[in-house]
Amino acid sequence: MMWLPVMTCIAVLGVALYAWDARRSARQAADYSAELEVLLINMSERLVEMETAFTTLRGESRALCSRVDRLGLRQGRLETVTGKPGFNEAIAFARHGANARELINTCGLSHGEARLVQVLYGSDSEDDYRVTPDNTSAIDAH
C-alpha cells in the first residue's frame, strides 16, 4: 500500500512537468509568433515601397517610350525629306561661321550632328581637323 502515495507523487510530478513543458512551449510559440509578426510587418512595408518604386518606374518608362516614339517620328520625317535640306542648310550656316549651338537651334540637329557639321564644314578656329571636298582624309587645319 505504500506504493499508492509514491505513485501519486510520481503522477503529480509528471503532470507538473507536462504543464511546465506545455507552458514553455506556449511561450516559445508566442515568441515565434511575435517574430513572425515583425517579419510580416517588415515585408508589408517593403512591399509598399516596391509598389511605389514600380509606379514611379512605370511612369518613367511611359515617358521614355513616348520620347522614343517622338524621336522615331522626327527621324522618319527627316529620312523622308529628299536631299536632307536640314543638313544642307546647316552646312551653309557652318561655312558662314555658325557654331554648334546655332546649328542645333536653327536646323534642328542633335548635338553630335551639329558638332560634326561644324568640324567638317565650319570655320571655327578651335577645329583641329577639317575634311575638304577634294581631300576626304582628315588634315591639320592650322
TIMI-2910 file (N, C-alpha, C, CB; in pm, 1 decimal, decimal comma, always signed):
<rs>
+----------+----------+----------+----------+----------+----------+----------+----------+----------+----------+----------+----------+------+
!      n_x !      n_y !      n_z !     ca_x !     ca_y !     ca_z !      c_x !      c_y !      c_z !     cb_x !     cb_y !     cb_z ! resn !
+----------+----------+----------+----------+----------+----------+----------+----------+----------+----------+----------+----------+------+
!    +78,6 !   -118,5 !     +0,0 !     +0,0 !     +0,0 !     +0,0 !    +83,1 !   +125,4 !     +0,0 !    -89,6 !     -0,5 !   +114,8 !  Met !
!   +200,1 !   +103,9 !    +24,4 !   +294,6 !   +211,3 !    +26,7 !   +316,8 !   +265,0 !   -114,0 !   +424,9 !   +165,4 !    +88,4 !  Met !
!   +281,7 !   +189,0 !   -206,1 !   +302,2 !   +227,8 !   -345,2 !   +204,9 !   +335,6 !   -391,6 !   +289,6 !   +107,2 !   -434,0 !  Trp !
!    +93,9 !   +343,6 !   -333,0 !     -8,1 !   +439,9 !   -376,7 !    +37,2 !   +583,2 !   -356,5 !   -138,4 !   +416,5 !   -301,9 !  Leu !
!    +91,3 !   +621,8 !   -238,0 !   +139,7 !   +759,0 !   -225,5 !   +258,1 !   +786,5 !   -317,1 !   +178,4 !   +787,6 !    -81,8 !  Pro !
!   +343,6 !   +691,8 !   -338,4 !   +458,5 !   +710,7 !   -426,6 !   +411,1 !   +729,2 !   -570,1 !   +555,6 !   +590,9 !   -416,8 !  Val !
!   +316,0 !   +646,9 !   -610,3 !   +260,5 !   +657,8 !   -745,9 !   +188,2 !   +790,5 !   -763,2 !   +164,3 !   +540,9 !   -775,2 !  Met !
!   +121,3 !   +834,5 !   -660,4 !    +51,1 !   +963,4 !   -667,1 !   +153,0 !  +1075,1 !   -682,3 !    -36,8 !   +986,4 !   -540,4 !  Thr !
!   +262,2 !  +1070,7 !   -607,0 !   +367,1 !  +1173,2 !   -617,8 !   +428,2 !  +1172,3 !   -757,4 !   +477,1 !  +1150,5 !   -511,5 !  Cys !
!   +452,4 !  +1053,8 !   -809,2 !   +509,4 !  +1043,6 !   -944,2 !   +411,9 !  +1100,1 !  -1046,8 !   +543,9 !   +896,4 !   -978,5 !  Ile !
!   +283,9 !  +1070,4 !  -1029,7 !   +181,9 !  +1121,5 !  -1122,2 !   +174,1 !  +1273,2 !  -1114,6 !    +44,2 !  +1059,8 !  -1090,9 !  Ala !
!   +178,7 !  +1328,0 !   -992,8 !   +171,7 !  +1473,6 !   -975,2 !   +295,9 !  +1538,0 !  -1037,5 !   +160,1 !  +1511,3 !   -823,6 !  Val !
!   +412,6 !  +1478,7 !  -1013,9 !   +534,3 !  +1530,5 !  -1075,2 !   +526,6 !  +1524,1 !  -1228,0 !   +656,2 !  +1452,3 !  -1025,1 !  Leu !
!   +474,1 !  +1415,4 !  -1281,4 !   +458,5 !  +1401,3 !  -1426,0 !   +366,5 !  +1507,8 !  -1482,4 !   +404,9 !  +1263,2 !  -1460,4 !  Gly !
!   +254,6 !  +1531,5 !  -1414,4 !   +159,8 !  +1635,0 !  -1459,6 !   +225,9 !  +1772,2 !  -1450,0 !    +28,3 !  +1631,8 !  -1374,7 !  Val !
!   +301,7 !  +1795,8 !  -1342,5 !   +369,8 !  +1924,5 !  -1325,4 !   +472,9 !  +1945,0 !  -1435,9 !   +437,6 !  +1932,5 !  -1186,7 !  Ala !
!   +552,1 !  +1841,3 !  -1465,0 !   +650,0 !  +1851,2 !  -1573,9 !   +581,6 !  +1873,5 !  -1707,7 !   +736,0 !  +1725,1 !  -1580,0 !  Leu !
!   +473,0 !  +1803,8 !  -1731,0 !   +397,9 !  +1820,6 !  -1855,6 !   +344,7 !  +1963,0 !  -1864,7 !   +281,6 !  +1718,5 !  -1864,4 !  Tyr !
!   +290,8 !  +2017,4 !  -1755,9 !   +236,3 !  +2153,7 !  -1755,0 !   +349,4 !  +2255,2 !  -1777,8 !   +162,8 !  +2182,9 !  -1620,3 !  Ala !
!   +464,8 !  +2230,8 !  -1711,9 !   +577,8 !  +2321,4 !  -1728,5 !   +626,5 !  +2320,1 !  -1873,7 !   +692,3 !  +2282,7 !  -1632,8 !  Trp !
!   +635,5 !  +2200,8 !  -1931,8 !   +678,9 !  +2187,5 !  -2070,9 !   +578,1 !  +2251,1 !  -2165,6 !   +699,1 !  +2040,0 !  -2107,0 !  Asp !
!   +450,5 !  +2233,5 !  -2138,5 !   +346,0 !  +2293,5 !  -2222,6 !   +353,2 !  +2445,8 !  -2213,6 !   +204,9 !  +2243,3 !  -2180,0 !  Ala !
!   +377,1 !  +2497,5 !  -2092,5 !   +385,6 !  +2641,7 !  -2073,6 !   +509,6 !  +2697,3 !  -2146,3 !   +390,5 !  +2676,3 !  -1922,2 !  Arg !
!   +622,4 !  +2625,3 !  -2135,2 !   +744,3 !  +2665,3 !  -2204,6 !   +721,6 !  +2663,6 !  -2355,7 !   +861,7 !  +2572,3 !  -2166,4 !  Arg !
!   +654,9 !  +2562,0 !  -2406,0 !   +624,0 !  +2552,6 !  -2549,3 !   +532,2 !  +2665,9 !  -2593,3 !   +559,1 !  +2417,4 !  -2581,6 !  Ser !
!   +436,8 !  +2700,1 !  -2507,0 !   +344,8 !  +2810,1 !  -2538,9 !   +421,5 !  +2942,0 !  -2545,8 !   +231,1 !  +2819,3 !  -2433,4 !  Ala !
!   +517,5 !  +2964,2 !  -2453,2 !   +599,5 !  +3085,8 !  -2456,7 !   +685,3 !  +3089,4 !  -2583,0 !   +689,2 !  +3094,2 !  -2331,2 !  Arg !
!   +741,7 !  +2975,7 !  -2618,8 !   +822,4 !  +2969,5 !  -2740,9 !   +736,0 !  +2997,9 !  -2863,4 !   +890,4 !  +2831,6 !  -2754,3 !  Gln !
!   +615,2 !  +2941,7 !  -2863,2 !   +523,4 !  +2965,8 !  -2975,2 !   +484,9 !  +3112,7 !  -2981,2 !   +397,2 !  +2878,1 !  -2962,5 !  Ala !
!   +463,0 !  +3175,4 !  -2865,1 !   +427,7 !  +3317,1 !  -2861,4 !   +545,2 !  +3401,9 !  -2910,6 !   +386,6 !  +3359,3 !  -2718,1 !  Ala !
!   +667,2 !  +3366,1 !  -2867,2 !   +785,9 !  +3438,0 !  -2914,8 !   +802,0 !  +3421,8 !  -3065,7 !   +912,3 !  +3387,7 !  -2842,2 !  Asp !
!   +784,6 !  +3300,4 !  -3112,8 !   +795,7 !  +3272,3 !  -3255,4 !   +688,7 !  +3348,5 !  -3332,5 !   +783,9 !  +3121,2 !  -3282,3 !  Tyr !
!   +569,1 !  +3352,6 !  -3278,0 !   +458,8 !  +3425,0 !  -3340,6 !   +490,1 !  +3575,0 !  -3346,7 !   +327,1 !  +3400,2 !  -3263,3 !  Ser !
!   +549,5 !  +3629,8 !  -3239,1 !   +585,6 !  +3771,7 !  -3237,7 !   +693,1 !  +3799,9 !  -3342,1 !   +634,5 !  +3814,4 !  -3097,5 !  Ala !
!   +792,1 !  +3710,5 !  -3354,9 !   +895,5 !  +3727,3 !  -3456,6 !   +835,6 !  +3723,9 !  -3596,2 !  +1002,2 !  +3619,1 !  -3442,7 !  Glu !
!   +744,0 !  +3630,0 !  -3617,0 !   +678,0 !  +3621,8 !  -3747,2 !   +596,1 !  +3747,0 !  -3776,9 !   +588,4 !  +3498,6 !  -3753,1 !  Leu !
!   +533,3 !  +3801,9 !  -3675,1 !   +454,5 !  +3922,7 !  -3693,4 !   +544,8 !  +4040,2 !  -3733,7 !   +376,8 !  +3956,0 !  -3564,5 !  Glu !
!   +662,3 !  +4051,6 !  -3668,6 !   +756,9 !  +4157,0 !  -3703,8 !   +804,8 !  +4139,4 !  -3847,5 !   +876,6 !  +4157,0 !  -3606,9 !  Val !
!   +837,9 !  +4015,9 !  -3884,6 !   +881,2 !  +3989,1 !  -4021,8 !   +771,2 !  +4022,4 !  -4121,5 !   +922,9 !  +3842,8 !  -4037,1 !  Leu !
!   +648,6 !  +3988,7 !  -4088,9 !   +536,0 !  +4017,3 !  -4178,4 !   +516,0 !  +4167,5 !  -4194,4 !   +407,2 !  +3952,4 !  -4125,3 !  Leu !
!   +529,4 !  +4242,2 !  -4085,5 !   +516,3 !  +4388,3 !  -4093,1 !   +627,9 !  +4446,0 !  -4180,5 !   +520,3 !  +4451,7 !  -3950,8 !  Ile !
!   +751,5 !  +4397,1 !  -4160,9 !   +863,5 !  +4444,5 !  -4243,4 !   +841,8 !  +4412,7 !  -4390,8 !   +994,8 !  +4381,9 !  -4195,9 !  Asn !
!   +795,1 !  +4292,3 !  -4417,7 !   +768,5 !  +4254,3 !  -4556,9 !   +657,5 !  +4339,7 !  -4616,4 !   +730,9 !  +4105,7 !  -4565,9 !  Met !
!   +557,1 !  +4369,8 !  -4537,8 !   +447,1 !  +4453,4 !  -4585,6 !   +497,1 !  +4593,8 !  -4618,8 !   +334,5 !  +4460,1 !  -4480,3 !  Ser !
!   +583,2 !  +4649,1 !  -4532,7 !   +639,2 !  +4782,0 !  -4558,6 !   +725,2 !  +4780,9 !  -4684,3 !   +722,1 !  +4830,1 !  -4438,4 !  Glu !
!   +806,6 !  +4677,8 !  -4700,3 !   +889,8 !  +4666,1 !  -4820,2 !   +804,1 !  +4654,4 !  -4945,5 !   +983,1 !  +4545,1 !  -4809,1 !  Arg !
!   +694,8 !  +4580,3 !  -4935,4 !   +605,1 !  +4565,6 !  -5049,2 !   +546,6 !  +4700,5 !  -5089,8 !   +492,8 !  +4466,7 !  -5016,2 !  Leu !
!   +508,3 !  +4781,8 !  -4992,6 !   +455,0 !  +4914,5 !  -5022,5 !   +563,5 !  +4998,8 !  -5090,7 !   +404,1 !  +4984,3 !  -4892,5 !  Val !
!   +688,4 !  +4991,7 !  -5039,8 !   +799,0 !  +5065,0 !  -5102,0 !   +821,6 !  +5018,5 !  -5245,0 !   +927,6 !  +5047,8 !  -5020,4 !  Glu !
!   +816,0 !  +4888,5 !  -5266,2 !   +837,2 !  +4834,3 !  -5400,7 !   +723,9 !  +4875,6 !  -5494,2 !   +848,5 !  +4680,9 !  -5395,8 !  Met !
!   +601,1 !  +4877,7 !  -5445,1 !   +489,4 !  +4921,0 !  -5528,4 !   +505,1 !  +5066,9 !  -5568,2 !   +356,7 !  +4900,1 !  -5455,3 !  Glu !
!   +551,5 !  +5149,6 !  -5473,8 !   +574,3 !  +5291,3 !  -5503,0 !   +684,5 !  +5305,9 !  -5607,6 !   +611,5 !  +5368,6 !  -5374,1 !  Thr !
!   +793,5 !  +5232,6 !  -5589,7 !   +903,5 !  +5237,9 !  -5685,8 !   +857,4 !  +5188,3 !  -5822,5 !  +1023,0 !  +5154,3 !  -5636,2 !  Ala !
!   +777,4 !  +5083,0 !  -5824,2 !   +727,0 !  +5029,0 !  -5950,2 !   +639,3 !  +5131,2 !  -6020,5 !   +648,6 !  +4899,4 !  -5926,2 !  Phe !
!   +554,4 !  +5200,2 !  -5945,5 !   +467,9 !  +5302,2 !  -6004,5 !   +551,9 !  +5414,2 !  -6064,5 !   +370,6 !  +5358,7 !  -5899,2 !  Thr !
!   +656,3 !  +5454,6 !  -5992,7 !   +746,1 !  +5559,3 !  -6043,4 !   +815,6 !  +5512,9 !  -6170,6 !   +850,9 !  +5597,8 !  -5936,7 !  Thr !
!   +867,2 !  +5390,6 !  -6167,4 !   +936,3 !  +5337,6 !  -6285,6 !   +841,1 !  +5322,3 !  -6404,0 !  +1000,9 !  +5202,6 !  -6253,2 !  Leu !
!   +717,7 !  +5284,3 !  -6375,2 !   +620,0 !  +5271,9 !  -6483,7 !   +597,2 !  +5406,9 !  -6550,1 !   +486,6 !  +5215,3 !  -6430,8 !  Arg !
!   +584,9 !  +5513,6 !  -6468,0 !   +567,9 !  +5648,2 !  -6524,0 !   +688,2 !  +5690,6 !  -6605,4 !   +543,3 !  +5749,1 !  -6413,1 !  Gly !
!   +808,4 !  +5663,9 !  -6552,7 !   +929,8 !  +5698,8 !  -6626,8 !   +939,9 !  +5618,4 !  -6755,1 !  +1054,2 !  +5675,7 !  -6540,5 !  Glu !
!   +901,3 !  +5493,2 !  -6750,0 !   +904,9 !  +5408,6 !  -6869,0 !   +809,1 !  +5461,3 !  -6975,4 !   +869,6 !  +5263,3 !  -6832,9 !  Ser !
!   +690,7 !  +5501,4 !  -6933,6 !   +594,5 !  +5557,6 !  -7029,6 !   +649,1 !  +5685,4 !  -7092,1 !   +459,2 !  +5586,0 !  -6960,8 !  Arg !
!   +713,0 !  +5768,9 !  -7008,9 !   +770,1 !  +5893,4 !  -7061,0 !   +880,8 !  +5863,0 !  -7161,3 !   +824,7 !  +5980,9 !  -6945,9 !  Ala !
!   +965,2 !  +5764,7 !  -7129,6 !  +1072,5 !  +5727,5 !  -7222,5 !  +1016,9 !  +5669,0 !  -7351,6 !  +1167,2 !  +5627,2 !  -7156,8 !  Leu !
!   +913,8 !  +5585,8 !  -7340,7 !   +851,9 !  +5530,1 !  -7461,9 !   +793,3 !  +5640,3 !  -7548,3 !   +742,7 !  +5428,5 !  -7425,2 !  Cys !
!   +730,2 !  +5736,8 !  -7483,7 !   +674,2 !  +5849,2 !  -7557,6 !   +784,0 !  +5928,0 !  -7627,5 !   +594,8 !  +5940,5 !  -7464,0 !  Ser !
!   +894,6 !  +5948,8 !  -7557,1 !  +1006,1 !  +6021,7 !  -7616,8 !  +1066,0 !  +5944,6 !  -7733,8 !  +1113,6 !  +6049,5 !  -7511,9 !  Arg !
!  +1081,5 !  +5814,0 !  -7718,3 !  +1133,7 !  +5731,3 !  -7827,8 !  +1039,3 !  +5738,6 !  -7947,5 !  +1152,1 !  +5583,8 !  -7782,0 !  Val !
!   +908,2 !  +5734,0 !  -7922,8 !   +811,1 !  +5745,0 !  -8032,4 !   +825,6 !  +5879,1 !  -8104,5 !   +667,1 !  +5728,7 !  -7979,0 !  Asp !
!   +839,3 !  +5988,1 !  -8026,2 !   +854,5 !  +6120,4 !  -8087,9 !   +984,4 !  +6128,3 !  -8169,0 !   +852,6 !  +6230,9 !  -7979,7 !  Arg !
!  +1092,0 !  +6070,8 !  -8113,7 !  +1218,8 !  +6070,7 !  -8186,9 !  +1208,5 !  +5987,1 !  -8314,5 !  +1331,8 !  +6017,2 !  -8097,7 !  Leu !
!  +1135,3 !  +5876,1 !  -8306,7 !  +1114,5 !  +5794,7 !  -8426,1 !  +1038,2 !  +5870,2 !  -8532,9 !  +1040,9 !  +5667,4 !  -8390,8 !  Gly !
!   +935,2 !  +5943,0 !  -8491,0 !   +860,1 !  +6024,2 !  -8587,4 !   +948,7 !  +6132,4 !  -8648,3 !   +737,5 !  +6088,2 !  -8519,9 !  Leu !
!  +1028,6 !  +6195,7 !  -8562,8 !  +1118,5 !  +6300,5 !  -8612,8 !  +1219,3 !  +6241,9 !  -8710,6 !  +1191,8 !  +6369,8 !  -8496,2 !  Arg !
!  +1275,0 !  +6126,5 !  -8676,0 !  +1371,4 !  +6062,7 !  -8764,6 !  +1303,5 !  +6024,1 !  -8895,9 !  +1433,9 !  +5938,4 !  -8697,1 !  Gln !
!  +1181,8 !  +5972,9 !  -8887,0 !  +1108,6 !  +5936,6 !  -9008,5 !  +1085,7 !  +6056,4 !  -9098,4 !   +975,7 !  +5873,4 !  -8973,0 !  Gly !
!  +1049,5 !  +6169,9 !  -9037,7 !  +1029,8 !  +6292,0 !  -9117,3 !  +1160,7 !  +6335,9 !  -9181,7 !   +973,2 !  +6405,7 !  -9029,5 !  Arg !
!  +1269,5 !  +6327,1 !  -9105,9 !  +1399,4 !  +6367,7 !  -9161,1 !  +1444,4 !  +6274,4 !  -9272,5 !  +1505,1 !  +6371,3 !  -9051,1 !  Leu !
!  +1415,0 !  +6144,2 !  -9258,8 !  +1457,5 !  +6047,7 !  -9360,2 !  +1374,2 !  +6057,6 !  -9486,4 !  +1449,8 !  +5907,2 !  -9305,3 !  Glu !
!  +1248,5 !  +6100,4 !  -9474,5 !  +1164,2 !  +6108,1 !  -9593,2 !  +1192,2 !  +6232,0 !  -9676,6 !  +1019,1 !  +6105,8 !  -9553,4 !  Thr !
!  +1253,8 !  +6330,4 !  -9617,2 !  +1286,6 !  +6452,2 !  -9691,5 !  +1404,8 !  +6420,8 !  -9782,0 !  +1319,2 !  +6572,3 !  -9594,7 !  Val !
!  +1388,3 !  +6445,5 !  -9911,1 !  +1496,3 !  +6416,3 ! -10005,8 !  +1599,5 !  +6527,4 ! -10001,5 !  +1441,3 !  +6399,2 ! -10149,5 !  Thr !
!  +1723,4 !  +6490,4 ! -10013,4 !  +1831,0 !  +6588,6 ! -10015,2 !  +1868,8 !  +6640,3 !  -9877,6 !  +1792,5 !  +6703,0 ! -10101,6 !  Gly !
!  +1797,2 !  +6603,7 !  -9777,1 !  +1825,8 !  +6646,0 !  -9639,8 !  +1852,6 !  +6796,2 !  -9632,7 !  +1945,9 !  +6568,5 !  -9584,0 !  Lys !
!  +1752,8 !  +6879,4 !  -9657,9 !  +1776,7 !  +7023,5 !  -9655,3 !  +1822,2 !  +7074,1 !  -9519,4 !  +1652,4 !  +7096,2 !  -9696,2 !  Pro !
!  +1788,0 !  +7003,1 !  -9411,1 !  +1835,0 !  +7044,3 !  -9278,9 !  +1986,3 !  +7040,9 !  -9272,3 !  +1775,8 !  +6954,8 !  -9170,1 !  Gly !
!  +2045,6 !  +6937,0 !  -9330,1 !  +2191,0 !  +6926,5 !  -9331,3 !  +2251,1 !  +7026,1 !  -9430,8 !  +2234,4 !  +6782,8 !  -9366,3 !  Phe !
!  +2188,0 !  +7040,3 !  -9545,8 !  +2239,5 !  +7136,3 !  -9643,8 !  +2238,8 !  +7277,6 !  -9585,5 !  +2155,8 !  +7131,4 !  -9773,8 !  Asn !
!  +2131,1 !  +7311,2 !  -9519,5 !  +2121,0 !  +7441,9 !  -9454,8 !  +2226,3 !  +7455,4 !  -9345,2 !  +1979,9 !  +7462,8 !  -9396,5 !  Glu !
!  +2244,3 !  +7350,6 !  -9265,1 !  +2343,4 !  +7353,1 !  -9157,3 !  +2484,4 !  +7369,1 !  -9213,2 !  +2334,3 !  +7225,0 !  -9073,2 !  Ala !
!  +2512,7 !  +7302,0 !  -9323,6 !  +2644,8 !  +7313,9 !  -9386,6 !  +2668,0 !  +7458,0 !  -9433,0 !  +2657,6 !  +7215,7 !  -9506,6 !  Ile !
!  +2565,5 !  +7516,8 !  -9491,6 !  +2579,0 !  +7656,1 !  -9537,0 !  +2602,2 !  +7749,1 !  -9418,6 !  +2453,4 !  +7700,4 !  -9615,3 !  Ala !
!  +2527,2 !  +7729,3 !  -9309,4 !  +2546,3 !  +7812,9 !  -9190,3 !  +2686,0 !  +7792,5 !  -9131,6 !  +2438,9 !  +7781,1 !  -9084,2 !  Phe !
!  +2732,5 !  +7667,1 !  -9128,4 !  +2864,2 !  +7638,1 !  -9072,5 !  +2973,3 !  +7705,5 !  -9154,8 !  +2888,1 !  +7486,6 !  -9066,4 !  Ala !
!  +2957,3 !  +7706,3 !  -9284,6 !  +3056,7 !  +7771,3 !  -9371,1 !  +3060,5 !  +7922,2 !  -9349,0 !  +3026,7 !  +7741,3 !  -9518,1 !  Arg !
!  +2948,2 !  +7975,7 !  -9297,7 !  +2942,6 !  +8119,3 !  -9269,0 !  +2973,3 !  +8148,3 !  -9122,4 !  +2804,9 !  +8175,4 !  -9305,3 !  His !
!  +3024,6 !  +8049,1 !  -9049,7 !  +3072,6 !  +8074,3 !  -8913,7 !  +2977,5 !  +8038,1 !  -8800,7 !  +3106,0 !  +8215,1 !  -8901,4 !  Gly !
!  +2866,2 !  +7972,0 !  -8827,7 !  +2773,2 !  +7934,4 !  -8720,5 !  +2839,5 !  +7829,9 !  -8630,7 !  +2638,8 !  +7879,5 !  -8779,3 !  Ala !
!  +2815,8 !  +7842,0 !  -8499,4 !  +2871,0 !  +7742,7 !  -8407,2 !  +2768,9 !  +7628,9 !  -8387,9 !  +2907,6 !  +7808,8 !  -8269,6 !  Asn !
!  +2808,4 !  +7527,0 !  -8312,3 !  +2724,2 !  +7407,8 !  -8294,5 !  +2589,5 !  +7443,3 !  -8232,2 !  +2796,1 !  +7304,2 !  -8207,1 !  Ala !
!  +2587,7 !  +7530,4 !  -8131,7 !  +2462,0 !  +7569,1 !  -8065,8 !  +2367,9 !  +7634,0 !  -8166,1 !  +2488,9 !  +7665,5 !  -7947,8 !  Arg !
!  +2419,8 !  +7721,1 !  -8252,5 !  +2335,8 !  +7786,3 !  -8353,3 !  +2281,9 !  +7684,3 !  -8452,8 !  +2414,9 !  +7895,6 !  -8427,1 !  Glu !
!  +2363,7 !  +7585,7 !  -8489,3 !  +2316,2 !  +7480,9 !  -8581,0 !  +2205,4 !  +7397,9 !  -8516,9 !  +2432,6 !  +7389,3 !  -8622,9 !  Leu !
!  +2218,7 !  +7369,9 !  -8387,4 !  +2115,5 !  +7293,9 !  -8315,9 !  +1985,1 !  +7371,9 !  -8314,6 !  +2160,5 !  +7262,1 !  -8171,2 !  Ile !
!  +1992,2 !  +7499,6 !  -8275,7 !  +1871,2 !  +7581,7 !  -8264,5 !  +1809,4 !  +7614,8 !  -8399,8 !  +1902,9 !  +7709,9 !  -8191,3 !  Asn !
!  +1890,7 !  +7638,4 !  -8500,3 !  +1839,6 !  +7681,0 !  -8629,8 !  +1793,6 !  +7564,5 !  -8716,7 !  +1944,9 !  +7759,3 !  -8702,4 !  Thr !
!  +1872,8 !  +7456,8 !  -8718,2 !  +1847,3 !  +7348,2 !  -8813,1 !  +1785,6 !  +7223,8 !  -8748,5 !  +1975,7 !  +7310,1 !  -8881,4 !  Cys !
!  +1772,8 !  +7223,6 !  -8617,5 !  +1711,4 !  +7108,5 !  -8551,1 !  +1801,6 !  +6985,5 !  -8545,7 !  +1583,6 !  +7072,9 !  -8620,8 !  Gly !
!  +1932,6 !  +7006,1 !  -8551,1 !  +2025,0 !  +6893,4 !  -8545,1 !  +2048,9 !  +6853,8 !  -8399,9 !  +2158,4 !  +6928,2 !  -8614,6 !  Leu !
!  +2091,7 !  +6730,0 !  -8380,9 !  +2135,0 !  +6688,7 !  -8248,0 !  +2271,5 !  +6751,0 !  -8222,0 !  +2140,3 !  +6532,4 !  -8235,0 !  Ser !
!  +2316,4 !  +6741,9 !  -8096,9 !  +2447,0 !  +6799,8 !  -8063,2 !  +2557,7 !  +6733,8 !  -8144,5 !  +2475,8 !  +6785,0 !  -7912,5 !  His !
!  +2554,6 !  +6602,0 !  -8153,9 !  +2656,8 !  +6530,3 !  -8229,5 !  +2655,6 !  +6566,5 !  -8376,6 !  +2638,0 !  +6381,8 !  -8214,0 !  Gly !
!  +2535,6 !  +6576,5 !  -8434,9 !  +2525,0 !  +6614,8 !  -8576,7 !  +2578,1 !  +6755,7 !  -8598,4 !  +2378,7 !  +6605,6 !  -8625,0 !  Glu !
!  +2539,9 !  +6847,2 !  -8509,8 !  +2583,0 !  +6986,2 !  -8524,3 !  +2733,8 !  +6997,3 !  -8510,7 !  +2513,9 !  +7075,3 !  -8420,6 !  Ala !
!  +2790,4 !  +6925,2 !  -8415,7 !  +2934,8 !  +6929,4 !  -8395,1 !  +3008,0 !  +6871,8 !  -8517,0 !  +2973,4 !  +6851,6 !  -8267,1 !  Arg !
!  +2952,9 !  +6763,2 !  -8571,8 !  +3014,0 !  +6702,4 !  -8690,3 !  +3011,1 !  +6798,1 !  -8809,0 !  +2942,2 !  +6571,8 !  -8726,5 !  Leu !
!  +2897,0 !  +6861,2 !  -8833,3 !  +2885,7 !  +6957,3 !  -8943,7 !  +2982,6 !  +7072,0 !  -8920,6 !  +2740,1 !  +7010,6 !  -8957,2 !  Val !
!  +2991,8 !  +7118,7 !  -8796,0 !  +3082,5 !  +7228,8 !  -8766,0 !  +3227,3 !  +7187,9 !  -8789,9 !  +3063,9 !  +7275,6 !  -8621,6 !  Gln !
!  +3265,3 !  +7068,0 !  -8748,5 !  +3403,0 !  +7022,1 !  -8766,8 !  +3433,4 !  +7003,2 !  -8915,3 !  +3427,0 !  +6890,4 !  -8690,0 !  Val !
!  +3339,6 !  +6945,7 !  -8989,6 !  +3364,8 !  +6916,9 !  -9131,0 !  +3359,7 !  +7041,2 !  -9219,2 !  +3264,5 !  +6816,3 !  -9181,0 !  Leu !
!  +3268,0 !  +7132,2 !  -9191,0 !  +3244,5 !  +7243,0 !  -9283,2 !  +3260,3 !  +7381,4 !  -9221,6 !  +3108,5 !  +7231,3 !  -9339,7 !  Tyr !
!  +3277,4 !  +7389,8 !  -9090,3 !  +3281,6 !  +7519,2 !  -9023,8 !  +3414,0 !  +7588,7 !  -9034,8 !  +3247,7 !  +7503,4 !  -8882,1 !  Gly !
!  +3413,7 !  +7714,3 !  -8993,8 !  +3536,8 !  +7793,9 !  -8996,2 !  +3578,8 !  +7829,6 !  -8854,6 !  +3517,8 !  +7921,8 !  -9080,2 !  Ser !
!  +3537,4 !  +7748,3 !  -8757,1 !  +3569,0 !  +7772,0 !  -8616,6 !  +3719,1 !  +7753,7 !  -8594,7 !  +3487,9 !  +7676,4 !  -8524,5 !  Asp !
!  +3782,7 !  +7848,5 !  -8527,6 !  +3927,3 !  +7841,0 !  -8507,5 !  +3966,6 !  +7730,9 !  -8410,3 !  +3979,6 !  +7973,7 !  -8457,5 !  Ser !
!  +3871,2 !  +7676,3 !  -8333,0 !  +3901,9 !  +7569,1 !  -8239,4 !  +3910,1 !  +7434,0 !  -8308,0 !  +3798,3 !  +7564,4 !  -8130,0 !  Glu !
!  +3866,9 !  +7425,0 !  -8435,1 !  +3869,9 !  +7296,7 !  -8505,4 !  +4012,7 !  +7258,8 !  -8536,1 !  +3787,0 !  +7302,4 !  -8634,9 !  Asp !
!  +4050,6 !  +7135,8 !  -8507,7 !  +4184,8 !  +7086,8 !  -8536,9 !  +4190,5 !  +7014,8 !  -8670,6 !  +4232,1 !  +6994,4 !  -8426,5 !  Asp !
!  +4077,2 !  +6961,6 !  -8716,5 !  +4073,9 !  +6883,5 !  -8840,0 !  +3957,5 !  +6929,7 !  -8925,3 !  +4063,0 !  +6732,0 !  -8810,2 !  Tyr !
!  +3976,6 !  +6921,9 !  -9056,2 !  +3869,9 !  +6957,4 !  -9147,2 !  +3881,6 !  +6868,2 !  -9269,4 !  +3875,6 !  +7107,9 !  -9186,0 !  Arg !
!  +3766,2 !  +6826,8 !  -9324,6 !  +3765,5 !  +6747,1 !  -9446,3 !  +3719,5 !  +6838,3 !  -9558,2 !  +3673,4 !  +6620,4 !  -9433,3 !  Val !
!  +3796,1 !  +6844,3 !  -9661,7 !  +3759,3 !  +6925,9 !  -9777,1 !  +3705,1 !  +6835,4 !  -9885,8 !  +3880,3 !  +7008,0 !  -9829,1 !  Thr !
!  +3623,3 !  +6889,3 !  -9976,6 !  +3563,9 !  +6805,7 ! -10080,2 !  +3668,0 !  +6736,3 ! -10166,4 !  +3473,7 !  +6888,4 ! -10167,2 !  Pro !
!  +3784,0 !  +6800,7 ! -10193,3 !  +3884,9 !  +6738,3 ! -10279,1 !  +3980,0 !  +6649,2 ! -10201,5 !  +3963,7 !  +6844,2 ! -10352,1 !  Asp !
!  +3976,3 !  +6655,4 ! -10068,3 !  +4061,9 !  +6569,9 !  -9985,5 !  +3976,8 !  +6512,6 !  -9873,5 !  +4184,8 !  +6649,2 !  -9928,1 !  Asn !
!  +3942,6 !  +6386,9 !  -9881,4 !  +3848,7 !  +6327,8 !  -9786,2 !  +3916,3 !  +6277,3 !  -9659,9 !  +3774,4 !  +6214,8 !  -9851,4 !  Thr !
!  +4046,9 !  +6291,0 !  -9648,4 !  +4112,4 !  +6248,7 !  -9525,1 !  +4121,8 !  +6367,7 !  -9431,0 !  +4253,3 !  +6189,4 !  -9553,6 !  Ser !
!  +4137,3 !  +6338,3 !  -9302,1 !  +4147,6 !  +6444,7 !  -9202,1 !  +4286,6 !  +6506,3 !  -9210,1 !  +4119,1 !  +6390,4 !  -9058,4 !  Ala !
!  +4289,3 !  +6640,2 !  -9219,7 !  +4416,5 !  +6710,4 !  -9226,7 !  +4419,2 !  +6815,8 !  -9118,8 !  +4438,9 !  +6773,5 !  -9366,0 !  Ile !
!  +4537,3 !  +6860,0 !  -9085,0 !  +4552,9 !  +6963,0 !  -8983,5 !  +4513,8 !  +7098,0 !  -9045,1 !  +4699,6 !  +6966,0 !  -8928,4 !  Asp !
!  +4421,9 !  +7168,5 !  -8981,3 !  +4370,5 !  +7294,8 !  -9035,4 !  +4463,1 !  +7410,8 !  -9004,8 !  +4232,2 !  +7323,9 !  -8979,7 !  Ala !
!  +4557,6 !  +7394,3 !  -8916,8 !  +4644,3 !  +7506,8 !  -8877,4 !  +4782,8 !  +7490,8 !  -8927,2 !  +4647,6 !  +7522,5 !  -8729,2 !  His !
+----------+----------+----------+----------+----------+----------+----------+----------+----------+----------+----------+----------+------+
</rs>
